[in-house]
Amino acid sequence: MSGFALDRLVPAHVQAFEAYVPAPPDDVLRRRFGVAHLHRLNNNENALGPPAASRAVLARWDQREAALYPQGDGWHLRRAIAGRFGLDAEQVILGNGANEVIAFVIKAFCEAGDNIVTADRTFAVYEWLASFSGVEARLVPLRDHGFDDAALLRAIDARSRVVFLCNPNNPTGSWWDHATLARFLDSVAGRAIVVVDEAYAEFAEAPDFPNSFALMARHPNLIVFRTFSKMWGLAGLRIGWMAAAPAVAATVRKTSISYSVNRLALDAAQEAVWDEAHIAASRAQVRVAQAGLATLAGRLGLPLLGGIGNFAMLRLPMPDTVVHRRLMARGVMARAMTSFRYPGWLRVSCGSPAAMAAFSEALEAVLAER
Ligand SMILES: *Cc1c(COP(=O)(O)O)cnc(C)c1O
C-alpha cells in the first residue's frame, strides 16, 4: 500500500490557492469561436512588434547558439540598460519577464508571518505570488480608481516587507506624479521596500511622470520594475528587469535564478534599449488608438478609464463576460474584468488601426444586439 497522502505534503496556503488558468492558444480559440482571425487586444502587447534593431538581431541569430547556455546574469544587457538609464550595472537584475522579478523580490524579503501591501485592483501577480508563498497580501481599496496613498500608509505594519505600486496602474491607467511618489517614499521612511512597477512607463509622456531612478539615491528602499514585454514588443521572449540601490540589488540577487533569461531575449533586448524611433512610432500609434477609444466611448455613452498606457477600460451596460464571448465570436479578444474585481468593465489594448476598427465595430454590434 502506498503511504502517499498528497494533502499532508501540501502547505495550507498552497491548498487554498486557486491556480490561474491561462487562455488556450489562438488556433484553439479560433476554432472554438468559429473565426478565421483574432485581433489580440487582451494582453497590452505592442502591435508594432519588436524594434527594428531587435528584429535585425533575431534575423541574423546563429541557430547553433540554441545549444549554448546564456551568460548567467545578463552581463552585456545590464550594462546597456545601465548606460541608457543612468544606472550602475550592479543595480540591475534581469528576470524571465518582470513576473519572475516579482518572485525574486518576495523571496528576498518575506517569510511566514510577513505581509505585502498593494491595491485590491491592480496587476494581480503581486497578490498571487505572495499568497502561494505563504505571505499575507494586504489589499487596499483603490480610491477614484487609483492607488490611495494615505490608506496604503495605514495598512503598513511592523510585518510589512514590500509595498507594490503599479504606476501607471494596470488596469485603470491611474498614475502618481513625481511629487506624490516622493511624498509617499518620505512617509514610508524606509519601513518597507517600495516597488514601483513601471511596466508602462515608456508610454507616459507627461512631464511630471516620476523619474523613479532619480529617487533611489534618497530612498534606498525603492525598487523599480521595467519590462521588455510592452513598449519593447518582446513579450514572447520573456524578459524584464528591476533596478535598486546597490545593497538592495545585492540582496535580491541572492534569490534570483541565474540563466533564467535566454540568449535570444538577451541579444534582442540589448539592441532594443537604444531604439528611440521605435518608442516614437509606438507612442504615435497608441495616441491614435486612445483617441479612437475616447470617441467610441463618447458615442456609445460608456464611462472610460485610462489614457496613459497602451490600454483603457470601458464600463459596459451588460455583463463583461457576455460581451467578451460575443466579441470573440466577432474575432476580437479583449479582457473581461470580472475576475480582476472590476465586474462590468472591459479592458482593451491599443492595437493597430485595423484592430481598433474591428473592436469598435464589434463592440457597437454586440451592444446593439441586447
Ligand atoms: C505586463 C505587465 C508586467 C510584465 O510582465 P512580464 O512578465 O515582463 O511580461 C508587469 N507588470 C505589469 C503591471 C504589467 O501589466
The ligand as an ORCA input file, in Angstrom:
! r2SCAN-3c Opt
* xyz 0 1
  C       2.554     43.220    -18.453
  C       2.931     43.633    -17.091
  C       4.097     43.183    -16.498
  C       5.052     42.413    -17.312
  O       5.328     41.279    -17.170
  P       6.393     40.412    -17.964
  O       6.495     39.255    -17.078
  O       7.650     41.225    -18.054
  O       5.816     40.134    -19.300
  C       4.441     43.626    -15.242
  N       3.642     44.475    -14.579
  C       2.518     44.943    -15.133
  C       1.713     45.916    -14.393
  C       2.127     44.524    -16.392
  O       0.997     44.977    -16.917
*
